[in-house]
Amino acid sequence: MAKSIQASMYTFLLRKSDDYTVAFQDVNKTNILLKKAGVLDKLDETTKDELAKILGVDAVIGGKFETEQTKTEAGAIASAVLFGGLGGKSGTGTMFLTINNGTDGELLWRFFKTMDDNILGSTDDMVERMMRKISRNFPYKS
């Protein structure tokens, strides 16, 4: 799931690349470089400045995406039917993104957002909605 979200975020940022003053490294290249350096499975043990050096970049975007299902899909549908659309929420998604300076690892930017996931939306839809919000707040706009 992590690689899927990583690819989705990269695709979204690439679509908006004309709006930014920075470029984004291809996620496949990123993952290959991390694997060759032996840190792909040890990212929580590697500093942001170490990652930037391995990747040959000026800054590192990192993050975490979590979903929590509060109802089964059937329960959410039943609630929506019984309460006329109210109570259809089946879970929440939380996105936490950071940008760290590649030279010293210092935090440059942080974004946190929690969104409700409804019975009609998939995780991909929720990531797309979150990325739209992130893109409005993303630094380095043209």
C-alpha positions as CSV (number, residue, x, y, z in Angstrom):
1,M,0.0,0.0,0.0
2,A,2.9,2.4,0.8
3,K,4.4,2.1,-2.7
4,S,0.9,2.6,-4.2
5,I,0.4,5.8,-2.2
6,Q,3.9,6.9,-3.0
7,A,3.2,6.4,-6.7
8,S,-0.1,8.2,-6.5
9,M,1.4,11.2,-4.8
10,Y,4.2,11.4,-7.3
11,T,1.7,11.2,-10.2
12,F,-0.4,14.0,-8.6
13,L,2.7,16.3,-8.0
14,L,3.9,15.6,-11.6
15,R,0.6,16.7,-13.0
16,K,1.0,20.0,-11.1
17,S,4.7,20.3,-11.8
18,D,4.3,23.5,-13.8
19,D,2.9,25.1,-10.7
20,Y,6.1,24.5,-8.6
21,T,9.6,25.9,-8.7
22,V,11.1,22.4,-7.8
23,A,11.3,19.1,-9.5
24,F,10.4,15.7,-8.1
25,Q,12.5,12.6,-8.4
26,D,10.9,9.5,-10.0
27,V,9.7,7.2,-7.2
28,N,11.1,4.1,-9.1
29,K,14.6,5.8,-9.1
30,T,14.2,6.7,-5.4
31,N,13.3,3.2,-4.4
32,I,16.1,1.6,-6.4
33,L,18.7,4.0,-4.9
34,L,17.3,3.2,-1.4
35,K,17.4,-0.5,-2.1
36,K,21.0,-0.3,-3.4
37,A,22.1,1.6,-0.3
38,G,20.5,-1.1,1.9
39,V,18.1,1.4,3.6
40,L,14.8,0.7,1.9
41,D,13.6,-1.4,4.9
42,K,15.4,0.8,7.4
43,L,14.0,4.3,6.6
44,D,13.0,4.8,10.3
45,E,16.7,4.3,11.2
46,T,18.0,6.8,8.5
47,T,18.2,10.6,8.9
48,K,16.7,12.9,6.3
49,D,20.1,14.3,5.4
50,E,21.5,10.8,4.9
51,L,18.5,10.0,2.7
52,A,19.1,13.2,0.6
53,K,22.8,12.2,0.1
54,I,21.8,8.7,-1.0
55,L,19.2,10.1,-3.4
56,G,21.3,13.0,-4.6
57,V,18.5,15.6,-3.9
58,D,18.2,18.9,-2.1
59,A,15.3,18.0,0.1
60,V,13.3,14.9,1.1
61,I,9.5,14.6,1.2
62,G,8.4,12.1,3.8
63,G,5.1,11.2,5.3
64,K,2.7,8.8,6.7
65,F,-0.8,7.8,5.6
66,E,-3.1,5.9,7.9
67,T,-6.6,4.8,7.6
68,E,-8.9,3.6,10.3
69,Q,-12.1,1.8,9.6
70,T,-14.8,2.6,12.1
71,K,-17.6,0.6,10.5
72,T,-17.8,-2.2,8.1
73,E,-19.0,-1.2,4.6
74,A,-22.2,-3.0,5.2
75,G,-22.7,-1.2,8.5
76,A,-22.0,2.1,6.8
77,I,-24.5,1.3,4.1
78,A,-27.1,0.3,6.6
79,S,-26.6,3.5,8.6
80,A,-26.9,5.5,5.4
81,V,-30.1,3.8,4.5
82,L,-31.6,3.9,8.0
83,F,-30.7,7.5,8.7
84,G,-31.1,9.0,5.2
85,G,-27.4,9.4,4.4
86,L,-26.3,10.3,8.0
87,G,-23.9,8.0,9.6
88,G,-22.5,6.7,6.4
89,K,-18.9,7.4,7.4
90,S,-17.0,4.2,7.4
91,G,-13.6,5.5,8.5
92,T,-11.0,8.2,8.5
93,G,-7.7,8.8,6.8
94,T,-4.8,10.8,8.1
95,M,-2.0,12.3,6.0
96,F,1.1,13.7,7.5
97,L,3.7,15.1,5.1
98,T,7.1,16.7,5.8
99,I,9.8,18.3,3.7
100,N,13.3,18.2,5.2
101,N,16.4,20.1,4.0
102,G,18.9,17.7,2.4
103,T,22.0,19.5,3.8
104,D,21.2,19.2,7.5
105,G,17.9,17.4,7.8
106,E,16.1,20.3,9.3
107,L,12.3,20.5,8.9
108,L,11.3,23.0,6.2
109,W,7.5,22.3,6.0
110,R,4.9,20.1,7.6
111,F,1.3,19.3,6.7
112,F,-1.3,17.3,8.6
113,K,-4.8,16.6,7.5
114,T,-7.5,14.1,8.6
115,M,-10.5,13.4,6.4
116,D,-13.6,11.3,6.7
117,D,-13.9,8.4,4.3
118,N,-17.5,7.7,3.2
119,I,-19.1,4.5,1.9
120,L,-18.9,5.8,-1.7
121,G,-15.2,6.6,-1.7
122,S,-12.2,4.3,-2.0
123,T,-8.8,4.9,-0.4
124,D,-7.6,6.1,-3.7
125,D,-10.4,8.7,-3.8
126,M,-9.5,9.9,-0.3
127,V,-5.7,10.2,-1.2
128,E,-6.7,12.2,-4.3
129,R,-8.9,14.6,-2.1
130,M,-6.0,14.9,0.4
131,M,-3.5,15.6,-2.4
132,R,-5.7,18.4,-3.7
133,K,-5.6,20.0,-0.2
134,I,-1.8,19.5,0.1
135,S,-1.2,21.0,-3.3
136,R,-3.0,24.2,-2.2
137,N,-0.6,24.4,0.8
138,F,2.5,23.1,-0.8
139,P,5.5,25.5,-0.7
140,Y,7.6,26.2,-3.8
141,K,4.7,27.5,-5.9
142,S,5.6,29.4,-9.1
